Amino acid sequence: MNSKTKNIIAWIAQGLLSLMMLGAGAMKLMTPYGQLLNGEMGWVEDYSPMQVKVIGILEILGVVGMTLPFIIKKFKKYVPISAAALALTMVGALVTHASRGEDIMPPLVPLILAIVVIYFRKDLFSSKD
């Protein structure tokens, strides 16, 4: 696979992951806990309102860490680090959903995207820029 193809795949995965995590994080931050609890997010009952807000903040920070470095070039090495942090967040979500007998696809898809971003952007971590 040539460099241009790898870069295109990385951008697509990064864009999709950013959109998914921005939406999920914003929803956790802006939706009242009671509405999350009464909606289709059964896992929320296992966490306090503050924990749910922290998860939302972490998801949004991961998005910032993946996108801001392409505006401020000297921080590019944070892209794979941010993707890894989102991957760890999704591993936690995967464990939570699986332990509750819930569908694991909602956290599995962003986890796979995060792994793709880590793989294709790993060279940025060692860049001197």
Beta strands, then each sheet from edge to edge (+ up, - down):
end
